[in-house]
């Protein structure tokens, strides 16, 4: 599987799941995107999905797992992905 660029992944997730975030969460996530803190944006989206009890699409979950594997992120992202993948 080809790994999506971190910035593209973050933007795609925000666009796909923005309706699950409060106005404050959306503001914070767009600030994260604006300053290039893509892991923070991804974390915020995953947290919002899990909090809302929704699930990621299979493709989004696979893209995030590939990102986790490629960027060797901390264990928090794996746990968030598990919660958001349903």
Order of alpha helices (4+ residues) and beta strands (2+ residues): alpha-alpha-alpha-alpha-alpha
